[in-house]
Amino acid sequence: SARTRLGRIRVPTLLIYALDDPFIPADQYRRADWKELTQLQPLIVPTGGHAGFQARGIDSSWHDYCIDRFIRRLIGVD
C-alpha cells in the first residue's frame, strides 16, 4: 500500500526487504522503478523473512548494522 507514496520521499532512505517475506509480496519490489525513486536505496536480499534479519558475529541485528552503515555513508564518516 505504500508503493504509491514512495516517490514522495524527499530524504535519503534505506529500504530493506527480504524476498522470502511471507506477508509482503516480492512483486512490489521487483516492479519498482528504482531509477525513478532517487531518494530510495533498496537493499533486497533473498532471505530474512518478515523483520527477521539476524546474523552471527554482529552485536545487534543485521538490519541495524545496515542502517548504521547507510547513515555513516550519508554523513561521510564511512
Secondary structure, 3 states (H helix, E strand, C coil): CCHHHHHHCCCCEEEEEECCCCCCCCHHHHCCCCCCCCCEEEEEECCCCCCCCCCCCCCCCHHHHHHHHHHHHHHCCC
